[in-house]
Amino acid sequence: MAESSIIGTRIRERRIQQGIRQSELAKRVGISASYLNLIEHNRRRIGGKILNRLAGVLEVEPSHLSEGAEAELIATLNEAAAARAAPRERAEEFAGRFPGWAQLLAGFYHQNATLEQSVRTLTSRLTHDPHLAASLHDVISTVTSIRSTASILVETKELEPEWRGRFHRNINEDSARLAEGAEALVRYLEAAPDTEAEIKSPQDELYAFLSEKGFHFPALEGEASEAMVNVVLESAADLRSEAARQIARGVLLQYRRDAARLPLKPVLDAVAGIGLVPEALSAALDADLPTLFRRLAMLPETEVGPVGLAICDGSGTLVFRKPLTEFSMPPVGNACTLWPLYQVLAQPQAPVEAVVRQAGRDAQIARTLTVSEEVRPAGFSRPALMRAHMLILPDTGQSVADQVRDVGVTCRICPLADCAARREPSIIAGGF
């Protein structure tokens, strides 16, 4: 049902809410009760003057009757229907006839979305939080030490008083350390959700640093020296740990080499003339695809548009990520094995182009182009070192449905059912 065809329904709902009889409203507006009855049943179009008079009597803005105060509500209902592949044809009518139920359904949908995001955040934190991992390791180590000492005391029937005293002292000290560690862990778990300065992994620090700079570093363009990398790092407040600084240094040195290989102006001119067509850009700029992919991902978004990039090493671990809005990525490793990123590791000489749909609430579609790069050639005494690059671009909307590949983010939070590549059960498949 079209949006404009339920104006009468909105008028009727508003009249009933205010306890006004149909004949009384018709009289106050200056039309017949029979005409108002046809309007309320969406059988007659309504002119601007009558609509304004009705809105005045009903004490509501005319736009609330013509466009619907529930415009946002209808959008939410359509979004919820799209997430569950449900029919959306009568969302407007449902919101108009049953606004209370529609608001309740929309509220559940928003609550569900909030819970799903919480699960993603907590999953990432439990997996990658270095402080949490260290605290748990310390607690487990202390418990193991106490258990070992207690076993000696129980199982050794004849023990010299001096050794028995040492073991008792060890148990006492370990118990105190266990109590302190457990108390500190509880304090951290209770405080972390409310603090703005959560402890981050080196990869999180790197991503925060790159995001804050927009993945672009004008100081490293042109003939920038290696010393300029140090200058950029010195001003990086987001890089707190030494590990993060070392990783960032490697990324910036690669940026400098790529910028020298593909200067900014020729690349921007090529993109302006050709568009984001990597194969054509590679030919025009005489550049290999991995270098071009990295360069495109680190250019200003205002110049080239949104471009995402994921890079993994030969073990499948993500070593670089620049997410696209339509394509989520885990902080590190454990990504979906269905990504083309991993396909090229098994077929290094075969580039892969694929349109993927990421499973989840929004079911976003993106176009991916994936190639491999030999970082170090193989020798008789060593294997080749490989990296895979997956460029991620917004879908143009021309993808054929049966050519779209369904993928996830990580198995733990992926709702895809009966996935042959699943490594572990999904914690949200049944409830979100």
Rosetta blueprint (number, residue, H / E / L):
1 M L
2 A L
3 E H
4 S H
5 S H
6 I H
7 I H
8 G H
9 T H
10 R H
11 I H
12 R H
13 E H
14 R H
15 R H
16 I H
17 Q H
18 Q H
19 G L
20 I L
21 R L
22 Q H
23 S H
24 E H
25 L H
26 A H
27 K H
28 R H
29 V H
30 G L
31 I L
32 S L
33 A H
34 S H
35 Y H
36 L H
37 N H
38 L H
39 I H
40 E H
41 H L
42 N L
43 R L
44 R L
45 R L
46 I L
47 G L
48 G H
49 K H
50 I H
51 L H
52 N H
53 R H
54 L H
55 A H
56 G H
57 V H
58 L L
59 E L
60 V L
61 E L
62 P H
63 S H
64 H H
65 L H
66 S H
67 E H
68 G H
69 A L
70 E L
71 A H
72 E H
73 L H
74 I H
75 A H
76 T H
77 L H
78 N H
79 E H
80 A H
81 A H
82 A H
83 A H
84 R L
85 A L
86 A L
87 P L
88 R L
89 E L
90 R L
91 A H
92 E H
93 E H
94 F H
95 A H
96 G H
97 R H
98 F L
99 P H
100 G H
101 W H
102 A H
103 Q H
104 L H
105 L H
106 A H
107 G H
108 F H
109 Y H
110 H H
111 Q H
112 N H
113 A H
114 T H
115 L H
116 E H
117 Q H
118 S H
119 V H
120 R H
121 T H
122 L H
123 T H
124 S H
125 R H
126 L H
127 T H
128 H H
129 D L
130 P H
131 H H
132 L H
133 A H
134 A H
135 S H
136 L H
137 H H
138 D H
139 V H
140 I H
141 S H
142 T H
143 V H
144 T H
145 S H
146 I H
147 R H
148 S H
149 T H
150 A H
151 S H
152 I H
153 L H
154 V H
155 E H
156 T L
157 K L
158 E L
159 L L
160 E L
161 P H
162 E H
163 W H
164 R H
165 G H
166 R H
167 F H
168 H H
169 R H
170 N H
171 I H
172 N H
173 E H
174 D H
175 S H
176 A H
177 R H
178 L H
179 A H
180 E H
181 G H
182 A H
183 E H
184 A H
185 L H
186 V H
187 R H
188 Y H
189 L H
190 E H
191 A H
192 A H
193 P H
194 D H
195 T L
196 E L
197 A L
198 E L
199 I L
200 K L
201 S L
202 P H
203 Q H
204 D H
205 E H
206 L H
207 Y H
208 A H
209 F H
210 L H
211 S H
212 E H
213 K L
214 G L
215 F L
216 H L
217 F L
218 P H
219 A H
220 L H
221 E L
222 G L
223 E L
224 A L
225 S L
226 E H
227 A H
228 M H
229 V H
230 N H
231 V H
232 V H
233 L H
234 E H
235 S L
236 A L
237 A L
238 D L
239 L L
240 R L
241 S L
242 E H
243 A H
244 A H
245 R H
246 Q H
247 I H
248 A H
249 R H
250 G H
251 V H
252 L H
253 L H
254 Q H
255 Y H
256 R H
257 R H
258 D H
259 A H
260 A H
261 R H
262 L L
263 P L
264 L H
265 K H
266 P H
267 V H
268 L H
269 D H
270 A H
271 V H
272 A H
273 G H
274 I H
275 G L
276 L L
277 V L
278 P H
279 E H
280 A H
281 L H
282 S H
283 A H
284 A H
285 L H
286 D L
287 A L
288 D L
289 L H
290 P H
291 T H
292 L H
293 F H
294 R H
295 R H
296 L H
297 A H
298 M L
299 L L
300 P L
301 E H
302 T H
303 E H
304 V H
305 G L
306 P L
307 V L
308 G E
309 L E
310 A E
311 I E
312 C E
313 D E
314 G L
315 S L
316 G L
317 T L
318 L E
319 V E
320 F E
321 R E
322 K E
323 P L
324 L E
325 T L
326 E L
327 F E
328 S L
329 M L
330 P L
331 P L
332 V L
333 G L
334 N L
335 A L
336 C L
337 T L
338 L L
339 W L
340 P H
341 L H
342 Y H
343 Q H
344 V H
345 L H
346 A H
347 Q L
348 P L
349 Q L
350 A L
351 P L
352 V E
353 E E
354 A E
355 V E
356 V E
357 R E
358 Q E
359 A L
360 G L
361 R L
362 D L
363 A L
364 Q L
365 I E
366 A E
367 R E
368 T E
369 L E
370 T E
371 V E
372 S E
373 E E
374 E E
375 V E
376 R E
377 P L
378 A L
379 G E
380 F L
381 S L
382 R E
383 P L
384 A L
385 L E
386 M E
387 R E
388 A E
389 H E
390 M E
391 L E
392 I E
393 L E
394 P E
395 D L
396 T L
397 G L
398 Q L
399 S L
400 V L
401 A H
402 D H
403 Q H
404 V E
405 R E
406 D E
407 V E
408 G L
409 V L
410 T L
411 C H
412 R H
413 I H
414 C L
415 P L
416 L L
417 A L
418 D L
419 C L
420 A L
421 A L
422 R L
423 R L
424 E L
425 P L
426 S L
427 I L
428 I L
429 A L
430 G L
431 G L
432 F L
